[in-house]
Amino acid sequence: LLADPATASPALPTAASPAGTALSARIVALQNTLSTDLGISGFTLTPTLPPSVLTEADFTGLVTGAPIALRLDQSTTTFRGDAELGASLTLIDRWDPGTARGGLRVAVSGLVRLPTGRREQTDRPLDLGTGDAQTDVQVDVVTDLGAGAIGARLSGTYVRQLARTVGARVTSPGQPYVGPDRLRFVRRDPGDVIAIGVLPFFRLARTLALQAGLEHWSRGNDSYVYSSPADALPGIEANLLAQNSKVNATALTAGITYANPGRLRRGGTGLPVDASWRYERILRSGGGRVPDTHVLRGQFRVYFGVW
C-alpha cells in the first residue's frame, strides 16, 4: 500500500524530513539484514513518502470521506446535562458550639445521577457531549475538624456507575479514526470511582474561609460487550473500547468557601447556603489518559431540612 504512489497515504513523514529519512533508513537496513545476513531475498520496495506536509484540506478530506466519514463542522449544541437527586444526613454536629469556633462535624450524603444528558456523537471527533447518559449512585462522607480559625475537611466518595447500552465505534484509543462500519450497540459498564480529599482551611470569618488541599481519585476498568450477537464484529472484541480506562489522578485545589447553616442551626436565621469558588489543577496521574486541565469551578447550593 505505501510503496504504490496511487495508494500511499499523505499522512506520513515527508521524504526530506528527519523522520522520513530515518524511516527509509530503517527499512533499507532491514532489507540488507534479510539479504546479507540471513540470505533471504525479502522485499525491495520502499514507501513512497509525500513530498510536502499534510495540509488542512488534505486532513479534512481524509477524515470526512470514505471510509471514516466524520463531521468536522463547529456547530454549537445546547442540551441538558445529567441531573442529580440527593440528600444529606448530619451524623455528628459539634461545630461552632456557642461562641467558640471549630469542633467536629460528620455528615453522609447520597445521590443518584440520572441519565438525562447526551453522550458525544459518534460522527463528531471533537464532540464532548453533555453527560455520560447513564445512572450513577454516589455516597459521600465528609468530616470537618477545627480549632479556632484553623481546620480541615476530610472527604471520601464512592461512585457506582451502572451499565447501559450505547452506540459506539468499536476501536482502541490508539486508533480513534475508524469508519462507520465499526458502529455497533455495546453494553457499557463503567469502572467505579473512589475519591478522597484532605482540604485544610483558614476561616476569615465564621462563615467564610480560604481553602487549599489535595484530592485523589481512581477509576476502575470499564467493560464492554456487544449488546447482541447481531452487533458483534468478527474478530474484534468490544472491550477494545475499555483500553486505558483504568486511571487515577491527584489534583491540587484552592479557593474560597462560604457556608451559612441559617435556620437549620438552632437559633439561626436565614436561608441555608453553601457556595464556593475554587481552582483545580492535575498534579499527577497514572493508568490511562487523564486530561491535563486547569479548572475554575463555582458552586452554589441551598439546603432544606427534611426533619
Secondary structure, DSSP 8 states (H G I E B T S, - for coil): --SSTTT--SSS--TTSHHHHHHHHHHHHHHHIIIIIS------------SS---HHHHHHHHHSTTT---------------EEEEEEEEEEEES-TT--EEEEEEEEEEEE-S-S----TT-TT---S---S-EEEEEEEEEEEETTEEEEEEEEEEEE--EEEEEE---TT-----GGGEEEEEEE---EEEEEEEEEEEEETTEEEEEEEEEEEE---EEEESSGGG-BTTB-GGGGGTT--EEEEEEEEEEEEEE-GGGSTT--S--EEEEEEEEEEEEEEES-----EEEEEEEEE-----
